[in-house]
Amino acid sequence: MDMIRIELGVPTQSPFGLNEARSGTYVALNQNSPTLPPSSGQVSLSDWYSYNQNAGPSYNYYNVTRYDCFPCAFNESSLVARTTSPTTLTNNYYYNNGDGYVYLVASSAAGPSYTIDLDDSAGNASCSTACSL
């Protein structure tokens, strides 16, 4: 239990219980952790195995081609982009990243290098539609 308390950053002198830890009484649980204890029912020490309070989000990586807005001319290819939301991007759709360019998502790519985070703000728009946003 002491290892769980330390992982959550609860001071040694504080009372500590597994149900309270699971419910967020001490600190909110990190939803990016690869594992979480069950949200209801019995909780045991083994339910905390692999829990990581400091885990970051996982990313999906994509190969993209960048186009200039006005006049939507080819700009640069072989860029690598990442996204957490949506969890997957549809290949061959344009996305506006709010930076004056549109991007054609071409295929999946390996991380961790990335040039720009895509957020799907153009909603699968064509180049001309995305450039008009």
C-alpha positions in Angstrom: 0.0 0.0 0.0 2.9 2.3 0.7 4.0 2.0 -3.0 0.5 3.1 -4.1 0.5 6.0 -1.6 3.9 7.1 -3.0 2.8 6.8 -6.6 -0.2 9.1 -5.8 2.0 11.6 -3.8 0.1 11.1 -0.5 2.3 12.1 2.5 3.5 9.3 4.8 1.7 10.7 7.8 -1.7 10.7 6.1 -4.2 7.9 6.6 -4.5 5.9 3.4 -7.1 3.5 2.0 -7.5 1.8 -1.3 -11.2 2.8 -1.8 -10.4 6.4 -1.0 -7.4 6.3 -3.4 -9.6 4.8 -6.2 -12.4 7.4 -5.7 -9.9 10.3 -6.0 -10.1 11.4 -2.3 -6.4 12.1 -2.2 -5.7 13.1 -5.8 -7.5 12.6 -9.2 -6.4 9.4 -10.9 -4.5 9.8 -14.1 -6.8 8.6 -17.0 -3.7 8.3 -19.2 -2.4 5.5 -17.1 -2.1 2.1 -18.9 -4.2 0.5 -16.1 -6.7 1.8 -13.6 -8.3 0.2 -10.6 -11.9 -0.8 -11.1 -14.3 2.1 -10.7 -16.7 0.1 -8.5 -16.8 -3.1 -6.5 -13.9 -4.6 -4.6 -10.5 -3.1 -5.1 -7.4 -5.0 -4.2 -3.6 -4.3 -4.2 -3.2 -6.2 -7.5 -5.7 -3.7 -9.2 -3.0 -1.1 -8.9 -0.3 -3.0 -10.7 1.1 -0.9 -13.6 -0.9 2.2 -12.6 1.2 5.3 -13.5 0.2 8.7 -12.0 2.6 10.4 -14.4 1.7 8.7 -17.6 1.3 11.0 -20.6 -1.3 10.7 -23.4 -0.6 8.2 -26.1 -0.4 9.6 -29.6 -1.2 8.4 -33.1 1.3 9.5 -35.8 0.6 10.2 -39.5 2.5 11.2 -42.6 1.1 14.4 -44.0 1.6 16.8 -46.9 1.2 20.5 -46.2 -0.6 22.9 -48.5 -0.6 26.7 -48.4 -4.0 28.3 -48.0 -4.7 30.8 -50.8 -4.2 29.3 -53.3 -4.0 25.9 -51.6 -0.7 25.2 -53.3 1.5 22.3 -52.5 4.0 23.4 -49.8 5.9 20.6 -48.1 5.6 16.8 -47.8 7.0 14.1 -45.6 5.9 15.8 -42.5 5.0 13.7 -39.5 2.0 14.8 -37.3 0.5 13.5 -34.1 -2.9 13.5 -32.6 -4.7 12.3 -29.5 -8.2 13.5 -30.5 -9.6 12.1 -32.6 -7.8 8.9 -31.8 -7.6 8.0 -35.5 -7.6 10.2 -38.6 -9.0 9.1 -41.9 -6.5 8.8 -44.7 -6.7 11.2 -47.6 -8.7 13.9 -45.8 -7.7 17.4 -45.2 -7.4 18.9 -41.8 -7.0 22.6 -40.8 -4.7 23.0 -37.8 -5.5 26.7 -37.4 -2.1 27.8 -38.6 -2.9 28.9 -42.2 -2.1 25.6 -43.8 -4.1 22.5 -44.6 -2.7 18.9 -44.3 -3.4 15.8 -46.4 -3.2 12.8 -44.1 -1.6 10.1 -46.2 -0.7 7.2 -44.0 0.3 6.1 -40.5 3.8 6.9 -39.3 6.1 6.0 -36.5 6.7 8.5 -33.6 8.0 10.3 -31.7 9.0 13.0 -34.1 6.2 15.3 -35.2 5.9 18.6 -36.9 2.4 19.6 -36.0 -0.6 18.4 -33.9 -3.7 17.8 -36.0 -7.0 18.3 -34.3 -9.6 17.7 -37.0 -11.0 21.3 -36.7 -11.9 21.3 -40.4 -13.9 18.2 -40.1 -12.6 16.3 -43.2 -13.0 19.3 -45.4 -11.5 19.7 -48.9 -8.6 22.0 -49.4 -10.7 24.9 -50.6 -13.2 24.5 -47.8 -10.5 24.2 -45.2 -8.6 27.3 -46.6 -11.8 29.3 -46.2 -12.1 28.7 -42.5 
